[in-house]
């Protein structure tokens, strides 16, 4: 029995190690590629470590390729779009979980939001273009922030709906009995308890908007308005692919998402602990 248990643990450890290795290998390959010199690419062959590591590709991306401008555009658009989605989605999810609507309008609204989420985003390009033209909206950042709601708002509503439904109504009723308004009960009672849902939703929304390509490609017509995905795509030209800058730009663009996830994770765990008290 002891040998059998030891064998099972060994197999599980080997499977876990293999899974982690497979998951981390693409990241390592990006790091490896970003540190290689152009001569190593021309020489061909696959090497796990660069022969002559260089940071030239990072310097090129940051100082010669307007990457900081792309970074700023992406940060503004992704942050604003995520904030709007989480705020509007939380209010919609709260309303759908607490109030009754005639003719089952709440169910119809949820189905509509789900249908919007499942339709390919390219379908909405022409309607969005006409809408922005009629509104005389020319600011590309504002256009992308509003257009990204097609991706993120239905996702936020559906993700947060389950969290709000899990909060007992008695907590709000007790607050209302003590003289609190509906808004005060929402802000002081409900929102702290759905912190895990808000954090998880924010992570998914900002990842979606940070890496979005189609709308940014269509609505951003000049390099000054490009986001990071479009900027990285410029490293692939008709005649060659700049593998070093492409890998370096991809790694740099992923760092803010990792930092945001690490920051939100603290609130995620704290929210789960607070929710466990009730």
Beta strands, then each sheet from edge to edge (+ up, - down):
end
